[in-house]
Amino acid sequence: MSNTSTCVTHMSNMPRGKPPRMRSACTSCHAAKVRCTGEKTGCKRCLQSDMICTYEVSLVGRMTKKRRRQKCNGRAHNTDGDTSVEYLHPLSRSVSCDDQDCLDPCKLAISSPGCCGDHSAQHPYDHTLDQTGNDNPQSQYPAVEFRNNSVYGPYSEIESILPCLRQAADILPLSPDSTWLSPSTSNSPPKEQWSPEPQITSVISELSTMLESLETQTRSESRALDEILQTNRACMTSLGKILTTSEYSSYRSGGILVVSALELIIYSFEEAVKSQGWGSKPSSQTCGSLSSVKFGVFEVDPEDQVAIVKSIVSKEVKNCLEIVRNLAGECRCQGLEGCKSLVAQSYSALEQRVDRLILDLQS
C-alpha cells in the first residue's frame, strides 16, 4: 500500500494537464542497473527485499525549464528584423565574404553560396520551428520555403561565387606536388613531375643473362647451325663491349663469368662441328644436315657448300680465339694471385680447344 501512495504523491506534485509518463523501471532498479518487472504496485525485486518501490517521471522527450526558456527567447528573436545567426536553423546559416569567417574552409563548405555580398542571401529560407508537439513526426523538421523563385535558384550567375572559391583554393593546405593547380591559382612556378631515372644494367646481370641464353642453347638438341652461329655472334659482341668498360675490372667474379660464357660458346661450336660430321679424316667431308645452297638459279655442289659453311664457322671461331687470347694476356700482365690464377689456367685450356677446332675446320 505504501508503494502505491508513494507513486501517487509523485504524480500529485506534477502540473495539471496531460498525465506524466512514468519510468518503466523503479528508482532502486534503475540505480542498481538491473531489469525491473515494472509493476506500479511494487516490483518483484522491491517486494522480495522489503524496499519502497517508487517510480520517477520519465524525462524522455521532455524539455527542461532552461531549454524551454531558451526556446522561447529564440522565438522572440526570430520575430525581430535583426535575426541572430546563433538561433537560426543550421540550413539557414551562411557565410559572408565581408567577414573573416569566409576564409574558413569548413564554413565555406557548409554554405558556399553565402560568399556573395547580397544581404538577401543570408536568409535563403523561411523556417517554422515548432517542436512543442511530438505527436506528429513531421513536426520535428522545419518547413523550408525558398524566397527566390528564379528559374536557376537563388543564384543565377556562377561569377558571383567564383571569387570566394578562388580565395579558398589559395589557402587550402594542398600538396606542393599537386598537378591540377593551374598557374593562375598559385604564385609559385609549377614543379616538374618526378620521373624515375633509367636503371643502368650492371655487368654481372648482363653476363648472367648471357649465361642463361647459352645454357638454353646447350641443352637444346635440335638447334640448327645457323641459330648457333647467330647466338654465339651476339654473345661475343656483348662480351667485346663489356670487356672495354672499366666496370668489368671492378668485379672479382667478372672473370669467372666471362670464362663460363666463353666455355659455353666454344662447346656449342664443337657440338655443331661434330653434328655436321666434320673432322680431321677425309671420309668425314660430307654435307651432313645442311640445306641446299643455290647461287641464283645455279645450285652449288655439296662439297662447295661444305667449304662455304666451314669458312663461315672458322671465321666465327677465330673471333672467339682472339677474345680468349686478349683476356689471357691481360691476366698475365695483372699477376696470378688468388682466383686470377684459376682464370688464367682456364683461358689456356680454352685456347687449346679453339686451336684444335680450327684445325678440324681447315682439314
C-alpha positions, 0 to 999 in steps of 0.5 A: 500500500505504501508503494502505491501512495508513494507513486501517487504523491509523485504524480500529485506534485506534477502540473495539471494537464496531460498525465506524466509518463512514468519510468518503466523501471523503479528508482532502486532498479534503475540505480542498481542497473538491473531489469525491473518487472515494472509493476506500479504496485511494487516490483518483484525485486522491491517486494522480495527485499522489503524496499519502497518501490517508487517510480520517477517521471520519465524525462524522455522527450521532455524539455527542461525549464532552461531549454524551454526558456531558451526556446522561447527567447529564440522565438522572440528573436526570430520575430525581430528584423535583426535575426541572430545567426546563433538561433537560426536553423543550421540550413539557414546559416551562411557565410559572408565574404565581408567577414573573416569567417569566409576564409574558413574552409569548413564554413565555406563548405557548409554554405558556399553560396553565402560568399556573395555580398547580397544581404538577401542571401543570408536568409535563403529560407523561411523556417517554422520551428515548432517542436512543442508537439511530438505527436506528429513526426513531421513536426520535428523538421522545419518547413523550408520555403525558398524566397527566390523563385528564379528559374536557376535558384537563388543564384543565377550567375556562377561569377558571383561565387567564383571569387570566394572559391578562388580565395579558398583554393589559395589557402587550402593546405594542398600538396606542393606536388599537386598537378591540377593547380593551374598557374593562375591559382598559385604564385609559385612556378609549377614543379616538374613531375618526378620521373624515375631515372633509367636503371643502368644494367650492371655487368654481372646481370648482363653476363648472367643473362648471357649465361642463361641464353647459352645454357638454353642453347646447350641443352637444346638438341635440335638447334640448327647451325645457323641459330648457333652461329647467330647466338654465339655472334651476339654473345661475343659482341656483348662480351667485346663491349663489356670487356672495354668498360672499366666496370668489368675490372671492378668485379672479382667474379667478372672473370669467372663469368666471362670464362663460363660464357666463353666455355659455353660458346666454344662447346656449342661450336664443337657440338655443331662441328661434330653434328655436321660430321666434320673432322680431321679424316677425309671420309668425314667431308660430307654435307651432313644436315645442311640445306641446299645452297643455290647461287641464283638459279645455279645450285652449288655442289655439296662439297662447295657448300661444305667449304662455304659453311666451314669458312663461315664457322672458322671465321666465327671461331677465330673471333672467339680465339682472339677474345680468349687470347686478349683476356689471357694476356691481360691476366698475365700482365695483372699477376696470378694471385688468388682466383686470377690464377684459376682464370688464367689456367682456364683461358689456356685450356680454352685456347687449346680447344679453339686451336684444335677446332680450327684445325678440324675446320681447315682439314 
